[in-house]
Amino acid sequence: MVIGGSARRAGRFPVGRFCTLTAAFGGFDLDLRAAVPSQDEITLTVWGVAARVAITVPDRWRVTNQVLVLSSRQAMADRDGAPGEPLLRLRGTCVGGSFQLTQG
């Protein structure tokens, strides 16, 4: 959660089955490239109000993006991968800021 500031989470850390990212009047950078998923499917709920939210996912992960963005949006298309790879489901709403979803 970020309110009126900025935060960055990167490196090797466990990612639970259900996670929430909340940002208001600030910025949040989430880099999942070295993250360790605890399950085959992860649901990440994103809430943003006048905030910049940037998420980077690993190349091998499958991604389903269902985030409603009422502002600036730069998001990759949904990606199907190998059946054994982790699936990241993105849900939520971003209003008045920006949402960026990249794979790298």
C-alpha positions as CSV (number, residue, x, y, z in Angstrom):
1,M,0.0,0.0,0.0
2,V,1.3,3.4,-1.0
3,I,-0.4,6.7,0.0
4,G,1.3,10.0,-1.2
5,G,4.7,8.4,-1.8
6,S,6.4,5.7,-3.8
7,A,7.4,2.1,-3.3
8,R,9.3,-0.6,-5.2
9,R,9.2,-4.3,-4.7
10,A,11.7,-6.4,-6.6
11,G,14.1,-9.3,-6.1
12,R,13.4,-12.8,-4.8
13,F,10.3,-12.9,-2.6
14,P,7.3,-15.3,-2.2
15,V,4.1,-14.3,-3.9
16,G,0.9,-15.6,-2.2
17,R,-2.2,-17.0,-4.0
18,F,-4.1,-13.7,-3.4
19,C,-2.4,-10.3,-3.3
20,T,-3.5,-6.7,-3.3
21,L,-1.6,-3.7,-4.5
22,T,-3.1,-0.3,-3.5
23,A,-1.7,3.1,-4.5
24,A,-3.2,6.5,-3.9
25,F,-1.5,9.8,-5.0
26,G,1.9,8.0,-5.4
27,G,3.6,5.3,-7.3
28,F,4.2,1.6,-7.0
29,D,6.7,-0.5,-9.1
30,L,6.2,-4.3,-8.7
31,D,8.9,-6.4,-10.4
32,L,7.9,-10.1,-10.4
33,R,10.8,-11.4,-12.6
34,A,12.6,-13.0,-9.6
35,A,9.5,-13.7,-7.5
36,V,8.7,-17.2,-6.3
37,P,5.0,-18.0,-6.8
38,S,3.4,-20.1,-3.9
39,Q,0.7,-21.5,-6.2
40,D,0.2,-22.3,-9.9
41,E,-2.3,-19.4,-10.1
42,I,-1.9,-16.0,-8.5
43,T,-4.6,-13.3,-8.3
44,L,-3.3,-9.8,-8.0
45,T,-5.9,-7.1,-7.3
46,V,-4.8,-3.6,-8.2
47,W,-6.4,-0.5,-6.8
48,G,-5.1,2.9,-7.9
49,V,-6.3,6.5,-7.5
50,A,-4.2,9.3,-9.1
51,A,-1.3,6.9,-8.9
52,R,1.3,5.3,-11.2
53,V,1.3,1.5,-11.1
54,A,3.9,-0.4,-13.0
55,I,4.1,-4.2,-13.0
56,T,6.8,-6.3,-14.7
57,V,6.2,-10.1,-15.1
58,P,8.6,-12.8,-16.2
59,D,8.6,-13.9,-19.8
60,R,7.5,-17.5,-19.0
61,W,4.4,-16.6,-16.9
62,R,0.9,-16.7,-18.4
63,V,-1.0,-13.4,-17.8
64,T,-4.7,-12.5,-17.8
65,N,-5.3,-8.7,-17.5
66,Q,-8.7,-7.6,-16.3
67,V,-7.7,-4.2,-14.8
68,L,-10.2,-1.4,-15.6
69,V,-8.1,1.7,-16.3
70,L,-9.7,5.1,-16.6
71,S,-6.6,7.0,-17.5
72,S,-3.3,6.2,-19.2
73,R,-2.7,2.6,-19.9
74,Q,0.2,0.7,-21.4
75,A,-0.4,-3.0,-21.1
76,M,0.8,-6.1,-23.0
77,A,-1.8,-8.4,-24.4
78,D,-2.9,-11.5,-22.4
79,R,-0.4,-14.2,-22.7
80,D,-0.9,-18.0,-22.9
81,G,2.2,-20.0,-22.1
82,A,3.0,-23.6,-21.3
83,P,0.4,-25.3,-19.0
84,G,2.9,-25.8,-16.2
85,E,3.9,-22.2,-15.9
86,P,2.4,-19.9,-13.3
87,L,-0.8,-17.9,-14.2
88,L,-1.0,-14.3,-13.0
89,R,-4.6,-12.9,-13.0
90,L,-4.7,-9.2,-12.7
91,R,-8.0,-7.5,-11.6
92,G,-9.0,-4.2,-10.2
93,T,-9.4,-0.5,-11.1
94,C,-7.0,2.4,-11.7
95,V,-8.5,5.9,-11.9
96,G,-6.7,9.1,-12.7
97,G,-3.2,7.9,-12.9
98,S,-1.4,5.4,-15.1
99,F,-1.1,1.6,-15.3
100,Q,1.8,-0.2,-17.1
101,L,2.1,-3.9,-17.5
102,T,5.2,-5.2,-19.2
103,Q,6.9,-8.6,-19.6
104,G,10.6,-8.8,-19.4
